[in-house]
Amino acid sequence: MSRLLDQPTGGATYAAAGVDIAAGDEAVERIKNVVASTNRAGVLGSIGGFGGSFSLGATGLKNPVLVSSADGVGTKLHVARLAQRFDTIGHDLVAMLVDDLVCVGAEPLFLLDIITVGRLVPERIEEIVTSIASGCRLAGAALIGGETAEHGGVMHPDDIDVAGFAVGALEAGTEMGPHRVQDGDVLLGFASPGIRSNGYTLARSVLLDDESRLNEPAWPGATVSVADELLRPSVIYAPAVMALRRALGDDLHAAAHITGGGIVGNVPRMLPDTLDAHIDLDSFETPEIFFEIQRRGGVAADEMLRVFNCGLGMVLAVSPSRVDDALAALRDGDVKVTVVGHVSTGSQKVVVA
């Protein structure tokens, strides 16, 4: 029978090699209550096991269809690292995940995160997970597990990445999407007060060509800094979409989450190949940060529209007879909604005016 060598103390250790088990244990203890605060009907057990469990029976669906999404926060994390501010990026992660789910009409159920660092700092993990939990509570999704990995010797000590996946569910046969969109549908737009979590490679190259600009005004006369603007948390649209779904039923036909690819790259994803989306750019407000990116980088309008949301975070196609009902359903909510265009015969393109 083999056994481990009886080596003297003082040799190599995991901590010296770059992985601090004690720090990992402390981080788990710090986030237990935060994670528990996201629990909803269907959650089974608590964090610390080998898998997160969820009972679909708690949804009340007769024939549930699961919908999943995976995403990260992208290079917005680089700005957070430069500013040493991690209290919003978890919120961004939740937005990127659940706002994809609701485009199919699925109610967000649960989420798991993956936080990878060069050196594990328990306080930083707590800050990030607290932000994730805040977003989960807003979205009505439970944080049922995740992974924190310390990659000592491979990542630089201050390096960090945050990603995850989410699962939602809906009743079979009620899926939203291109198959429901019709000629004459009205397009509603949800306002985005900032960049959200897409296009940051271009935004950083233009706005942070010199990293010392981080604490300067975001644009001439601005009352917020570049860091404030670039770390503005993403709006989570899932509750508003689900409210519309409850109010309109099948008359809410489709939705497009404006992420990587901008307006012209994402809206076609909700269209059949026989229809176009006509969007009036004057029908919604474009935040000043996008104009500053244009000014400082000389970025053309068509490039902006295929990279950024430009102030339009989500577009929804609704039956023209239910537009007033849709606007009324969201009148007292936190998300600003306007009529931004319509659908007509075409070839699955976005026509902007």
C-alpha positions in Angstrom: 0.0 0.0 0.0 1.5 3.3 -1.1 1.6 6.4 1.1 2.7 10.0 0.8 6.4 10.8 1.4 7.3 11.8 5.0 8.8 15.2 3.9 10.0 17.8 6.4 8.0 21.0 6.8 9.0 24.2 5.1 8.7 23.0 1.5 6.5 24.3 -1.3 2.9 25.2 -0.5 -0.2 25.9 -2.6 -0.4 29.4 -1.2 3.2 30.1 -2.1 2.5 28.8 -5.6 -0.3 31.3 -6.0 -3.5 29.7 -4.6 -4.7 30.7 -1.1 -7.2 28.1 0.1 -7.8 30.1 3.3 -8.7 33.2 1.3 -11.1 31.1 -0.7 -12.8 29.7 2.4 -13.1 33.3 3.8 -14.7 34.5 0.5 -17.3 31.7 0.6 -18.2 32.6 4.2 -18.6 36.3 3.3 -21.0 35.6 0.4 -23.3 32.9 2.0 -25.9 35.3 3.3 -25.7 37.4 0.2 -26.4 34.4 -2.0 -29.2 33.3 0.3 -30.9 36.7 -0.2 -31.7 35.8 -3.8 -33.6 32.6 -3.0 -37.0 32.1 -4.7 -39.5 29.4 -4.9 -37.9 26.3 -6.5 -34.4 26.7 -4.9 -33.3 23.5 -3.3 -30.4 23.5 -0.7 -27.8 26.1 -0.3 -24.3 26.9 -1.7 -21.4 24.7 -0.8 -22.5 21.5 -2.5 -21.3 20.1 -5.9 -24.3 21.4 -7.8 -27.1 23.9 -7.5 -30.6 22.4 -7.6 -33.9 23.9 -8.7 -37.4 22.3 -8.8 -39.2 23.1 -12.0 -42.4 22.1 -10.3 -42.3 25.4 -8.4 -42.8 27.3 -11.6 -46.4 26.0 -12.1 -45.7 25.3 -15.8 -47.5 22.3 -17.3 -45.0 21.7 -20.1 -41.9 23.8 -19.3 -39.3 24.7 -21.9 -35.9 25.6 -20.5 -34.0 28.6 -22.0 -30.4 29.2 -21.2 -27.9 32.0 -21.8 -24.2 32.5 -21.1 -22.2 35.7 -21.1 -19.6 37.8 -19.4 -18.9 41.5 -18.6 -16.1 41.9 -21.2 -13.5 44.6 -21.1 -15.7 46.7 -18.9 -13.8 44.8 -16.2 -10.6 46.5 -17.2 -12.2 49.9 -16.4 -13.4 48.5 -13.0 -9.9 47.3 -12.3 -8.3 50.6 -13.1 -10.8 52.4 -11.0 -10.8 49.8 -8.2 -14.6 49.8 -8.3 -16.3 46.4 -8.5 -19.7 47.3 -7.0 -21.6 47.4 -10.3 -20.1 44.8 -12.6 -22.1 41.9 -11.1 -25.3 43.9 -11.9 -24.0 44.1 -15.5 -23.5 40.3 -15.6 -27.1 39.7 -14.5 -28.4 42.1 -17.1 -26.5 40.5 -19.9 -27.8 37.0 -19.0 -31.5 37.5 -18.0 -32.2 40.1 -20.7 -31.3 37.5 -23.3 -33.7 35.0 -21.7 -36.7 37.3 -21.8 -36.3 37.9 -25.5 -37.7 34.3 -25.9 -40.3 35.1 -23.3 -38.7 33.0 -20.5 -39.0 33.9 -16.9 -35.5 34.0 -15.3 -35.2 31.2 -12.7 -31.6 30.9 -11.6 -28.0 32.0 -12.3 -24.5 30.7 -11.7 -21.4 32.8 -11.8 -17.7 32.2 -12.5 -15.2 34.7 -11.1 -11.6 34.1 -12.1 -8.8 36.1 -10.5 -5.0 36.2 -10.4 -5.0 36.7 -6.7 -8.1 36.0 -4.5 -9.1 39.0 -2.3 -12.1 38.0 -0.2 -13.4 41.6 0.1 -13.4 42.0 -3.7 -15.2 38.7 -4.2 -17.8 39.8 -1.7 -18.2 43.1 -3.5 -18.8 41.5 -6.8 -21.1 38.8 -5.5 -23.1 41.4 -3.6 -23.6 43.2 -6.9 -24.6 40.0 -8.6 -27.1 39.2 -5.9 -28.6 42.7 -6.1 -29.2 42.2 -9.8 -30.6 38.7 -9.2 -33.2 40.1 -6.7 -34.3 42.7 -9.2 -34.6 40.1 -11.9 -36.4 37.6 -9.7 -33.6 35.0 -10.3 -31.9 33.0 -7.7 -28.1 32.7 -7.4 -27.8 29.0 -6.8 -24.1 28.4 -7.2 -20.9 29.4 -9.0 -17.1 29.1 -9.0 -14.3 31.3 -7.8 -11.0 30.3 -9.3 -7.6 31.7 -8.4 -5.1 31.3 -11.3 -1.9 32.2 -9.5 1.2 32.2 -11.8 -1.0 32.4 -14.9 -3.0 35.6 -14.5 -1.4 38.7 -13.1 -2.4 39.3 -9.4 -4.8 42.1 -10.2 -6.4 40.4 -13.3 -10.1 39.4 -13.0 -12.8 38.0 -15.2 -16.5 37.6 -14.5 -18.9 35.4 -16.4 -21.8 33.1 -15.9 -25.0 31.5 -17.2 -28.7 31.7 -16.4 -31.7 29.5 -17.0 -35.3 30.5 -17.5 -38.5 28.7 -18.4 -41.7 29.2 -20.3 -44.7 27.2 -21.3 -44.2 25.3 -24.5 -45.8 27.0 -27.4 -45.7 30.5 -26.0 -42.2 31.3 -27.2 -41.6 34.8 -28.6 -39.6 35.3 -31.7 -39.5 36.0 -35.5 -42.3 33.5 -36.2 -44.7 35.9 -34.4 -43.7 39.2 -36.0 -46.0 40.6 -38.5 -46.1 43.4 -41.1 -47.4 46.5 -39.3 -46.1 45.6 -35.9 -45.1 48.6 -33.8 -41.6 48.7 -32.3 -41.2 49.9 -28.7 -37.8 50.8 -27.4 -36.4 50.6 -23.8 -34.0 53.5 -23.0 -30.4 52.8 -22.1 -28.8 55.6 -20.1 -25.3 54.3 -20.8 -23.1 51.9 -22.7 -24.1 48.8 -20.7 -21.5 46.1 -21.3 -20.8 46.1 -25.0 -18.4 48.0 -27.2 -15.9 48.7 -24.5 -12.9 47.9 -26.5 -13.7 50.8 -28.8 -14.9 53.0 -26.0 -11.7 52.5 -24.0 -9.5 53.0 -27.0 -11.1 56.4 -27.6 -11.9 57.6 -24.1 -9.0 56.1 -22.2 -6.2 56.6 -24.7 -4.5 58.0 -21.6 -5.5 56.2 -18.4 -5.0 59.4 -16.4 -8.3 60.6 -18.0 -10.2 58.1 -15.8 -11.2 60.8 -13.2 -11.6 63.7 -15.7 -15.1 64.9 -16.8 -16.7 62.4 -19.2 -17.2 65.2 -21.7 -16.6 69.0 -21.5 -18.9 70.3 -18.7 -20.0 66.9 -17.5 -20.7 66.4 -13.8 -19.6 62.8 -13.9 -16.1 61.4 -14.6 -15.1 59.0 -17.4 -15.0 56.2 -14.7 -18.5 57.1 -13.5 -19.9 56.9 -17.0 -18.0 53.8 -18.1 -19.0 52.0 -14.9 -22.6 53.0 -15.1 -24.6 49.8 -14.3 -26.6 48.2 -17.0 -30.4 48.5 -16.8 -32.0 45.1 -16.2 -35.0 45.0 -18.5 -36.3 41.5 -17.6 -39.0 42.7 -15.1 -40.3 45.2 -17.7 -40.5 42.6 -20.4 -42.2 40.1 -18.2 -44.7 42.8 -17.1 -45.5 43.4 -20.8 -45.8 39.7 -21.4 -48.4 39.5 -18.6 -50.3 42.5 -19.9 -50.2 41.7 -23.6 -50.0 37.9 -23.8 -49.5 36.8 -27.4 -49.7 40.4 -28.7 -46.1 40.8 -27.5 -44.4 39.2 -30.5 -40.6 39.5 -30.1 -37.8 41.3 -28.5 -34.2 42.1 -29.3 -31.6 42.8 -26.6 -29.2 45.4 -28.0 -25.8 44.0 -27.1 -22.6 43.3 -29.1 -23.5 44.2 -32.7 -25.5 47.3 -31.8 -28.9 48.2 -33.1 -28.3 47.1 -36.7 -26.8 43.7 -35.6 -29.4 42.7 -33.0 -32.8 43.9 -34.2 -32.7 41.6 -37.3 -32.5 38.6 -34.9 -36.1 39.1 -34.0 -37.3 39.4 -37.6 -38.4 36.8 -40.2 -36.5 37.1 -43.5 -39.5 38.8 -45.2 -39.7 41.9 -42.9 -37.6 44.9 -42.1 -37.5 47.0 -39.0 -37.8 50.8 -39.5 -36.3 52.7 -36.5 -36.5 56.5 -36.1 -33.3 57.6 -34.3 -35.0 60.8 -33.2 -37.6 58.9 -31.3 -35.3 58.1 -28.3 -32.6 60.0 -26.4 -29.0 59.2 -27.2 -26.9 59.8 -24.0 -24.0 62.3 -24.4 -21.3 59.6 -23.8 -22.0 58.2 -27.3 -21.5 61.6 -28.9 -18.3 62.0 -26.9 -17.0 58.7 -28.3 -17.9 60.0 -31.8 -16.1 63.3 -31.3 -13.0 62.0 -29.7 -12.6 59.0 -32.1 -14.1 60.5 -35.2 -16.4 57.4 -35.2 -18.9 57.3 -38.1 -22.6 56.9 -37.4 -22.9 53.5 -39.1 -20.0 52.2 -37.0 -21.7 53.5 -33.8 -24.9 51.7 -34.8 -23.2 48.4 -35.3 -21.1 48.6 -32.1 -23.2 50.4 -29.4 -26.8 50.5 -28.2 -26.7 54.4 -28.7 -29.4 54.8 -26.1 -31.7 51.9 -27.1 -31.2 48.9 -24.8 -34.0 46.7 -26.1 -36.5 46.7 -28.9 -39.9 44.9 -28.8 -42.4 44.2 -31.6 -46.1 44.4 -30.5 -49.4 44.2 -32.2 -50.5 47.8 -33.3 -53.8 47.4 -31.5 -52.1 46.9 -28.1 -49.5 49.8 -28.2 -51.5 51.9 -25.7 -51.9 48.9 -23.4 -48.2 48.3 -23.6 -47.3 51.9 -22.7 -49.8 51.9 -19.9 -48.4 48.7 -18.4 -45.0 50.3 -18.1 -46.0 53.9 -17.2 -45.1 53.6 -13.5 -42.1 51.4 -14.0 -38.4 52.3 -13.8 -37.7 51.8 -17.6 -38.5 54.5 -20.0 -40.3 53.2 -23.1 -41.1 55.0 -26.4 -42.5 54.1 -29.8 -39.3 53.9 -32.0 -40.5 52.5 -35.3 -42.5 49.8 -37.1 -42.2 46.6 -39.1 -42.9 46.3 -42.9 -42.1 44.1 -45.9 -38.4 43.7 -46.5 -35.5 41.3 -46.2 -34.6 41.1 -42.5 -32.8 44.4 -42.2 -32.8 47.5 -40.1 -33.7 50.8 -41.8 -32.7 53.8 -39.7 -33.9 57.4 -40.3 
